Amino acid sequence: MTDTERLRPVERRVLRWAQAGLDDAEIARRFGRGERWTAQVRFLASLDRPAPSYVRGDRLRPLERRLLRWREQGAGHEELSGRFRRSADFLARVEEYARYKLATA
């Protein structure tokens, strides 16, 4: 993964315009923001952060991962419905879809 692929589109554009010689005021004007915002975007783009989960090969959403982990520990859908503030039927559908995603991986 190259350095620019790990960045969000707005970060790539801000950095590209900064490298082209535009100052923070002009970049901010083009985005309808302030100069401070532009400086902050450039700073945050320079920080290291982990790759998104879809890049690491993890196909499950955090909800699906947690649900499967608690189900493997023996928790039932009724018990988990309070934790997730969702119905037991919804959680059963999420679990079924998560297992399908893992089976097709």
N, C-alpha and C positions, 0 to 999 in steps of 0.2 A: 504494500500500500504506500503510495507516494505521500509526501507531506501535504499536498493540496487536496488529495482525496479524503483525508480525515477531517477536513474543514467543511463547515456549512457553506452553502452558496453565498450568503451575505458576507461571510468572512473572506472567501476567495475573491469576491468582487472588490471589497475594501482594500485587500492587500495588492490586488492587481492594479488598482487605480493609484495606490500609494507608490508602487514601483514605477508607474508611468510618470510620476512627478507631480501628481495632484496633491495639494495640501489638505489638511484635515478640514478646513472650512469649506472647500469646494466639494469634498466627498460628503460631508454632512449636508450640504445644500442639496446635493443630488438625491440623498435618501430622505430629506425632510427631517433631519435630526440636528443635534448640536455637535460642536467640535469635540466635546468631552466624550460623547457616544462613540465617535470615530476612533478616538484614542483608546477607549476601553475595548472596542472590538479588535483593534490591532494587538493590544496587550493579551487579551484572552485567546486569540488565535495562536499566539506564540507558546502558550502553556501546553504541556503534555497531558493528554487524557486518554483513557482506554478507548479502543475501537468500539463502535456500536455492536450490540449483541448479534445483529444479523451478519456482521462481517466475521465474527468469531465462529459462526456456524451454529449458533443457538437459535433454533426456529421457534421456541416457545416464548410467550409473553411472560412478564413477571407473575401475573395472576395465575397463569397456567402452571408455572413452575412451583409456586407455593401450594396451589391446590393439589397437585400430584404428590408433592412431598408430604403434606398432611394426610392425604388419603393412604399413602404407603405406611404411615405411622398408625393407621387404624381409625382415623377420625371419619365420621359419617357426614353425609351431605347436610343433614338436619343440624348437626353440631356446628359445621362450618358456615352455615348460612348466616348465623349471627355475626361471625367474624368478618365476613365479606359484605354484609348488609345486602345480600341477594337471596333469592329463593333457592330452595334445595333443587328444584327442577333446573334452574339456570346453571347451577354449579355442576349438575350431572351432564348438561349439554357441553359446558366448557371442558369438563374432563374427557368426555367422549371425543371432542374435536382435538384436544391436546394429544390424546393417545393416537388418533388418526395421523396427526402431523408427525409424530415420532415414528410411526410405522412406515410412512412414505419417505422418510429421510434417507 
